[in-house]
Amino acid sequence: MGDFETLRKKIAAASERIRQDGTRIIAETATEFYKQRFTTKEWEGVPWAVAKNPSSRGSLMVRSGALVSTIRPARVTPSEATIRAGSPRVPYARIHNEGGTIEQKPTPKQQRFFWAKAYAAGETTDGSGLGRWGRAAVAKQLHITIPQRKFIGKSVALNRRIVERLRALVSL
């Protein structure tokens, strides 16, 4: 009977450890996993879409580090852990994670950029020979398609990591 009682005590102690530390470990593991997506540039083994116009200033999704720095636990209680990304200063988190189309009026800065590109490409300004950049400069509405570059959400690999860390916590 002593062995059974010892096992029961170990199970009770493990249960208490999971109750106290489980959601904190889940939140830490998930936050770390989501931030790693910016290094591996993939989700569940599927690589992110390559940028149309790669920059010499670094990777498209990591240039300033603003987006990755907003990934954090928003709520951790004994019964739940919620991880969030984005902020009022980083409103583009959702469109990058889910993909989609943005429709907006061109800003003055965008219009100057488009005109500079049009002149550099030799497009005429009389309206007869406007190319891609000139048409963008005079457009009333821009339709910008953002491919999905998922970095946060449900993941089989994340679930495995969480289970491993919880097993290490209780290690019966």
N, C-alpha and C positions, 0 to 999 in steps of 0.2 A: 504493500500500500504506500510505502514511502516514495517510491518512484513516481506514482501517479500524483501524489500531493506536490512533489517537486515540479513536475511538468505543469500542473495547474497553476502554481505560483509563477512559473516562467511565462506562461501564456498571459496571465493577468498583468504581469509587469510589462510585457511586450505590448499588450493592448493599451496600457496607460501611456507608454512611450509614443505609440502611434497617435493616440488621442492628443497628446501634448505637442508633439513635434511634427506630426504627419503633414498637415497642410502647409506648414512653413517650409518643409523639405520639398513638397510638391511645387510651391511657388518659386523657390530658388532654382529648382531643376528646370521648370518651364521657362523662366526668365533667361537662364543661361542658354537653353536650347534655342529659343527664339533669336537671341542675339548672335548665336553661332551661325545662323542662316546667312548673315551678312558677310561672313568669312567664306562659307562653303558655296554661297550663291546658288542654292538649290532648295527644293522642298520635296521630301519623300523620294529623293533620287532623281527628280526632274529638274534640270538646270533652268535658271531664270533666263528669260528672253534677253538676247544681246542688244545693247543700245544701238540705235540706227546710226548715230553719229558719236562714236566713242571719243571721249575727251582725254587730253593728256594730263588733266588735273586729278585723275584718279577714277575709281569705279563710280558709276552713276548713282548707286544707292548708298554709297559710303563717303561721298565727297566731303561733306561737312561734319558727318557724325551726328547730326541733329536727330534724325529719325531713330537710329539705333539707341540713342541715349534716352528716348522717351519710353522705351520698353521697360515696364516696371510692374511690380505687384500693386494693384489698386486696392485690393481688399483681401485680407487673410484672417479668417476666423477659424475656430476649431472644426467648422463644418464645410468651409469653402475657401477656395483660393481663386482670385480673379486677376488676370494679367492684362494690362492695357498698353496700347501704343498710340502715339500721336498726342497732340496738344493744340491749343489755339495757335501756337507759333509753328506747329508742324501739322497743318490740316490735311496734308497729302498722304498720310499713312494708309487710310482706307483704300484710296484709289490704287495705290501700288500693290497692296495686299490682295485686292479683289480684281483689279483690272477694270477697264471700262472706257467710256468716252466722256471727255469734258467739253462742254460748250460754253464759250465765254467771248465777250467782246475784247478785241485786242487792246492791250494797254498802250499808252504812248511809247513806253520803252520797247515793247515788242514791235510796234510799227517802225520805229527808228532802226531796229535790228533788221527787220525784213527789207526796208529800203536800202540799207547798207549792203545786204546780201544781193539784192536785185542789181544794184550798180556794179558790184564786183563781178556778177555773172554776165554783165553786158545787156541786161534787159532794158528796153526803152521805157521812158516815163510818159510817153504821149498816149498810152493806153492801147496802142495797136500791137505791141509786142511784149506784153506783160507775161512773164513766165511764172513759175511756182512762187518765187519770193515776192514779186510785185503783186500778184493776186492776193497773197497773204497780207500784204501791207494795206490793201484797200478793202479787205473783207470786213463785213459788218459783224460776222460771227465766226469764230474759229472752232473747228471740230478736231479735238486732239485725242487720239486713241492711245491709251496707256495699257501696255500688255501686263498681264498678271505676273507679279514677282512676289509670290506668297512667302511670308516670313512668320506668320502667327496663325494658329488655329489648331484643330485636332490633328494628332499625328500618332501613328503606330509606333514609330521610333521613340517619340517622347514618352509614350506610355510604358515602353520597355525600360527606359531609363528610370522612370519614377518607381516602377516595381523593384528594380535592382536596388535603388537607394533605400526604399522602405524595408526591403529584406535585410539590407546591411544594418539598418536601424534596430531591427528586432533580433536578428541573428540568434535564433533558438538553439 
